[in-house]
Amino acid sequence: IATAIVLFVFGLLMQTAALRPLIGRDPLTTILATFGISLVLQTAALWYWGPTFRKVDEAFTGHLQVFHLQFPIHRLAVGLLSLAVIGSLWVFMQRGRFGLWIRATTQDRQMALAMGIPVPWVYTVVFGIGTAMAAISGVMYAPILGVDPAMGVGIILRAFIIVVVGGMGNLWGSVLAAMFIGVLEAIAVIWVSPSLAVIFSFAMLIITLLFRPTGLFAPTPR
């Protein structure tokens, strides 16, 4: 919780200082700016903590026995917490007043401004929510594979694949795509090779862009 709060405030400050002046420009400018900030943060972490992996103890130890299968309790807790975070985000987006502002800004920024919605602050808070969720993800991920300065690179690549396969702006489509990509890579690890599993994810990305660029789980436009 503390990590999410700290990163939420950090996201607010970073968006205000570095990204708000870029609103309205070419989206590529924002992508390059955030990529540059990520490189600065990774390099700073590498300089301060070094390149070595660090182990983080699991919050929940032990296994749950179901018939002849054993499930790590920590991973079950991660799954339940992920569902809780995603469900809370969905309720916030659908039922909350600020969620309505976010959806209106996404659909038509100029009309949202005309209706009195504080669009610059909407962008700022959305970025803060994104950094807070990234913090929660990092805390849940750290005990599984450890921590290092470049731990986010692989996650960002898979997140990009999941968003494209699930459909841009489709929350539950991204959830389904995440489970689909996870199962696909797990099968590839068993039947092919762990080092080649990610290739199947990129192959699915290419197939999606070729035959259904709106996403596999995006609703069909009428």
NORTA-V417345 format. One record per residue. RES is the residue in three letters. PSI is psi in degrees with one decimal (* if undefined). OMEGA is omega as a letter, one per 20 degrees, with the letter a starting at -180 (* if undefined). Layout:
res->RES psi->PSI omega->OMEGA
res->RES psi->PSI omega->OMEGA
This chain:
res->ILE psi->-43.6 omega->a
res->ALA psi->-41.3 omega->r
res->THR psi->-42.2 omega->r
res->ALA psi->-40.3 omega->a
res->ILE psi->-45.7 omega->a
res->VAL psi->-44.9 omega->a
res->LEU psi->-29.6 omega->r
res->PHE psi->-47.2 omega->r
res->VAL psi->-41.8 omega->r
res->PHE psi->-41.1 omega->r
res->GLY psi->-40.9 omega->r
res->LEU psi->-46.1 omega->a
res->LEU psi->-42.1 omega->a
res->MET psi->-41.5 omega->r
res->GLN psi->-40.5 omega->a
res->THR psi->-41.9 omega->a
res->ALA psi->-39.8 omega->a
res->ALA psi->-30.0 omega->a
res->LEU psi->-29.5 omega->a
res->ARG psi->-38.1 omega->r
res->PRO psi->-14.3 omega->a
res->LEU psi->-0.3 omega->a
res->ILE psi->131.4 omega->a
res->GLY psi->-11.4 omega->r
res->ARG psi->-176.4 omega->r
res->ASP psi->129.1 omega->r
res->PRO psi->-27.8 omega->r
res->LEU psi->-31.5 omega->r
res->THR psi->-43.2 omega->r
res->THR psi->-40.2 omega->r
res->ILE psi->-44.8 omega->r
res->LEU psi->-37.6 omega->r
res->ALA psi->-46.3 omega->r
res->THR psi->-35.4 omega->r
res->PHE psi->-41.5 omega->r
res->GLY psi->-40.5 omega->r
res->ILE psi->-40.3 omega->r
res->SER psi->-38.7 omega->r
res->LEU psi->-40.2 omega->r
res->VAL psi->-45.1 omega->a
res->LEU psi->-42.1 omega->r
res->GLN psi->-43.2 omega->r
res->THR psi->-39.3 omega->r
res->ALA psi->-42.9 omega->r
res->ALA psi->-39.3 omega->r
res->LEU psi->-40.3 omega->r
res->TRP psi->-39.3 omega->a
res->TYR psi->-43.6 omega->a
res->TRP psi->-15.9 omega->a
res->GLY psi->171.5 omega->a
res->PRO psi->-0.5 omega->a
res->THR psi->149.6 omega->r
res->PHE psi->148.1 omega->r
res->ARG psi->136.0 omega->a
res->LYS psi->137.5 omega->r
res->VAL psi->127.1 omega->a
res->ASP psi->145.0 omega->r
res->GLU psi->141.7 omega->r
res->ALA psi->-31.0 omega->a
res->PHE psi->125.2 omega->a
res->THR psi->166.7 omega->r
res->GLY psi->175.8 omega->a
res->HIS psi->153.8 omega->r
res->LEU psi->122.5 omega->a
res->GLN psi->122.9 omega->r
res->VAL psi->105.5 omega->a
res->PHE psi->-117.3 omega->r
res->HIS psi->11.5 omega->a
res->LEU psi->145.9 omega->r
res->GLN psi->129.7 omega->r
res->PHE psi->125.0 omega->r
res->PRO psi->130.2 omega->a
res->ILE psi->-35.2 omega->r
res->HIS psi->-42.2 omega->a
res->ARG psi->-34.3 omega->r
res->LEU psi->-40.5 omega->r
res->ALA psi->-38.6 omega->r
res->VAL psi->-43.0 omega->r
res->GLY psi->-44.9 omega->r
res->LEU psi->-41.2 omega->r
res->LEU psi->-37.9 omega->r
res->SER psi->-44.6 omega->r
res->LEU psi->-39.0 omega->r
res->ALA psi->-42.2 omega->r
res->VAL psi->-44.6 omega->a
res->ILE psi->-42.6 omega->r
res->GLY psi->-41.2 omega->r
res->SER psi->-39.6 omega->r
res->LEU psi->-40.6 omega->r
res->TRP psi->-44.7 omega->r
res->VAL psi->-42.2 omega->r
res->PHE psi->-42.0 omega->a
res->MET psi->-34.2 omega->a
res->GLN psi->-33.0 omega->a
res->ARG psi->-25.3 omega->a
res->GLY psi->153.0 omega->r
res->ARG psi->-41.9 omega->a
res->PHE psi->-33.5 omega->r
res->GLY psi->-37.8 omega->r
res->LEU psi->-40.4 omega->r
res->TRP psi->-40.9 omega->a
res->ILE psi->-45.8 omega->a
res->ARG psi->-36.7 omega->r
res->ALA psi->-41.7 omega->r
res->THR psi->-37.4 omega->r
res->THR psi->-39.3 omega->a
res->GLN psi->-42.8 omega->a
res->ASP psi->100.5 omega->a
res->ARG psi->-41.8 omega->a
res->GLN psi->-42.0 omega->r
res->MET psi->-36.6 omega->r
res->ALA psi->-41.7 omega->r
res->LEU psi->-41.8 omega->a
res->ALA psi->-28.5 omega->r
res->MET psi->2.7 omega->r
res->GLY psi->10.8 omega->r
res->ILE psi->129.2 omega->r
res->PRO psi->81.7 omega->a
res->VAL psi->-44.7 omega->r
res->PRO psi->-38.8 omega->r
res->TRP psi->-29.6 omega->r
res->VAL psi->-45.8 omega->r
res->TYR psi->-41.7 omega->a
res->THR psi->-47.0 omega->a
res->VAL psi->-38.2 omega->r
res->VAL psi->-42.4 omega->r
res->PHE psi->-38.8 omega->r
res->GLY psi->-40.5 omega->r
res->ILE psi->-40.4 omega->r
res->GLY psi->-43.1 omega->r
res->THR psi->-34.8 omega->r
res->ALA psi->-42.0 omega->r
res->MET psi->-34.8 omega->r
res->ALA psi->-37.7 omega->r
res->ALA psi->-43.5 omega->r
res->ILE psi->-42.6 omega->r
res->SER psi->-43.1 omega->r
res->GLY psi->-39.7 omega->r
res->VAL psi->-39.6 omega->r
res->MET psi->-32.6 omega->a
res->TYR psi->-31.6 omega->a
res->ALA psi->-45.4 omega->a
res->PRO psi->-16.3 omega->a
res->ILE psi->-48.3 omega->a
res->LEU psi->5.3 omega->r
res->GLY psi->-179.9 omega->a
res->VAL psi->136.8 omega->r
res->ASP psi->164.2 omega->a
res->PRO psi->-26.6 omega->a
res->ALA psi->21.3 omega->a
res->MET psi->-21.6 omega->a
res->GLY psi->-12.7 omega->a
res->VAL psi->-51.7 omega->r
res->GLY psi->-35.6 omega->r
res->ILE psi->-41.0 omega->a
res->ILE psi->-40.8 omega->r
res->LEU psi->-46.3 omega->r
res->ARG psi->-36.4 omega->r
res->ALA psi->-40.0 omega->r
res->PHE psi->-44.5 omega->r
res->ILE psi->-44.0 omega->a
res->ILE psi->-42.9 omega->a
res->VAL psi->-41.7 omega->a
res->VAL psi->-44.8 omega->a
res->VAL psi->-39.9 omega->a
res->GLY psi->-28.8 omega->a
res->GLY psi->125.0 omega->a
res->MET psi->130.5 omega->r
res->GLY psi->5.0 omega->a
res->ASN psi->100.4 omega->a
res->LEU psi->-53.5 omega->a
res->TRP psi->-25.4 omega->r
res->GLY psi->-37.3 omega->r
res->SER psi->-36.9 omega->r
res->VAL psi->-47.2 omega->r
res->LEU psi->-40.3 omega->r
res->ALA psi->-37.7 omega->r
res->ALA psi->-44.2 omega->r
res->MET psi->-39.5 omega->r
res->PHE psi->-47.5 omega->r
res->ILE psi->-38.7 omega->r
res->GLY psi->-45.1 omega->r
res->VAL psi->-40.3 omega->r
res->LEU psi->-45.6 omega->r
res->GLU psi->-35.8 omega->r
res->ALA psi->-42.3 omega->r
res->ILE psi->-40.7 omega->r
res->ALA psi->-36.0 omega->r
res->VAL psi->-40.5 omega->a
res->ILE psi->-44.5 omega->a
res->TRP psi->-21.7 omega->a
res->VAL psi->-86.6 omega->a
res->SER psi->141.4 omega->r
res->PRO psi->-34.5 omega->a
res->SER psi->-18.5 omega->a
res->LEU psi->0.9 omega->a
res->ALA psi->-38.6 omega->a
res->VAL psi->-22.6 omega->r
res->ILE psi->-36.3 omega->r
res->PHE psi->-33.4 omega->r
res->SER psi->-43.2 omega->r
res->PHE psi->-35.0 omega->r
res->ALA psi->-41.5 omega->r
res->MET psi->-35.7 omega->r
res->LEU psi->-46.3 omega->a
res->ILE psi->-43.1 omega->r
res->ILE psi->-40.9 omega->r
res->THR psi->-44.1 omega->a
res->LEU psi->-31.0 omega->a
res->LEU psi->-43.5 omega->a
res->PHE psi->-23.4 omega->r
res->ARG psi->75.6 omega->a
res->PRO psi->-17.7 omega->r
res->THR psi->-9.2 omega->r
res->GLY psi->146.2 omega->a
res->LEU psi->-34.6 omega->a
res->PHE psi->11.2 omega->r
res->ALA psi->143.4 omega->r
res->PRO psi->142.6 omega->r
res->THR psi->124.3 omega->a
res->PRO psi->141.1 omega->a
res->ARG psi->* omega->*
